[in-house]
Amino acid sequence: MALARRDLLRFAATAALLPMPRLLGQLIEEAPQGKEATDMTRDLPTSVQMQFMRPDQLEAAAKAFPVVYVPFGLIEWHGKHLPLGNDALKAHAVLVKTAQMFGGVVYPPIYYPWALWNNGKLAQRELDVAVPLLRNLFMSLKKTGFRVIIGVSGHNIKEQILMIEEALKEVTADGTVAGAGLWEVSLTQDSDSGTDHAAKWETSNMMFLYPELVDLKALGDKPLAPRMKPPDGIGGDDPRLHASAKLGQRNIELCAQSIGKKAQELLNSLPPEHRQFRLDEIIPGKWWDV
């Protein structure tokens, strides 16, 4: 099971708070890079995003690989230097890259303060409201004809994954559909791929995907407060020293590759008669919305 974000941050290297060097830009350029160069670009093609597809395009994509990816996030503080929608932006981008490489369709990103938790337990609000809402969405995707449903949260707390998995239980119970709840990094946490809160990893992701939305200068040049404490609210390695677009590129690539392979595994885990898209056509009378 994935670690909670608070457990990951416990290992973040924030103990040594040194004065910021004058040549900050040079240090950012010299930040650690991934082990392998990649050819991945930052473009996010609309051809795999459901909200941009025409009916015939959705039908063709679903028949080729009957997998749907659903990104989740919320509007949340991510330092002074990153956009508030970071979590869903990140998850959505990873899934677009996954679909670009492996096939399948990406549902529009869902923003909501999912998985508010209290003392390690899902809040009653999520049990009473959010889980049924998610279950209804997943059931609609199943009725549309998809055989694999993967919910990916960019808000990396374990309660969010538990909530997605809880919503999938009834949907997958008959064995005709498979599903999973993941963080974008659930399958790739190593020296080339990781997560934090608005620090090295999340900043690197945004520097690669949406460089125009990142403003490292907004962090100033003083030491950051450790362990997500005010006023910075950042947990992990100082992004001014450790983040880079190259690191984000490698992270996004590894996440997309691992999720795509998981999608293939889930589809192959189904009985052969349940591995094909269920609808022969997406037309009124057979399909209307999801």
Secondary structure, DSSP 4 states (H G I P E B T S, - for coil): -PPPHHHHHHTSS-S--PPPPS-HHHHHHTS---SS-----S---GGGBGGG--HHHHHHHHHHS-EEEEEEE-----TTTS-TTHHHHHHHHHHHHHHHHH--EEPPPEES----EETTEE-HHIIIIIHHHHHHHHHHHHHHT-SEEEEEESS--HHHHHHHHHHHHHHHTTSS-EEEEEETTTTT-BTTB---BSSHHHHHHHHHH-GGG--GGGG-SSPPPSTT-TTT--BSS-HHHH--HHHHHHHHHHHHHHHHHHHHHHHHHS-GGGSS-S-S--STTT----
